[in-house]
Amino acid sequence: FEIGRKDGRGIDAASLSDYAGAEIMIVDRHENSARTLQAVCQKFHLKILPVTSSAKQAAEQLMEYETGTKRLPAVIFIDTMLPNKEGFMLAYKIRQQERYRAIKIVGLAADPKIINSEEYQQAQFDMFLAKPIIKGEVVELVLRLLGDKMPSARVISRDALQKISCEGIRVLVVE
């Protein structure tokens, strides 16, 4: 398994071996995307904490880990489309707590335009991962977050966002 880098070198499964056992938290109300993300992380021997589907469950789990003997997660994947903007509020509250400063937070959404929203900016996510979940992008993202400083960055320009958008597209449905 390999995906390309701008410098011509590839990323492979061995690249994540230094991070085996790193704790990962997933907060996603969509079972399919949570299951896919969980499977990719487990394949690379990352430790998945119990998956939660709400910000409240995630906050409770963080408090349990903090008061217990378990380590806090290194990365938290948060669905930005949780009801009532809970995903944004969870990320914001984590960022406001000094004891959680080392945790990396990744925003998940099917629409990459969310990164331009005021809520996304205020929540201070470290990175964004577009749905559907693609294995190579998860590997690259985890490498960036946990230490490998990769020279290339996936940047989405405003022009690209317009091309991704479905605004103005007409669809004919025939039965």
Secondary structure by P-SEA (a helix, b strand, c coil): ccccccccccccccccccccccbbbbbcccaaaaaaaaaaaaaaccccccccccaaaaaaaaaaaaacccccccbbbbccccccaaaaaaaaaaaaccccccbbbbbbcccccccccaaaaaacccccccccccaaaaaaaaaaaacccccccccccaaaaaaaccccbbbbbcc
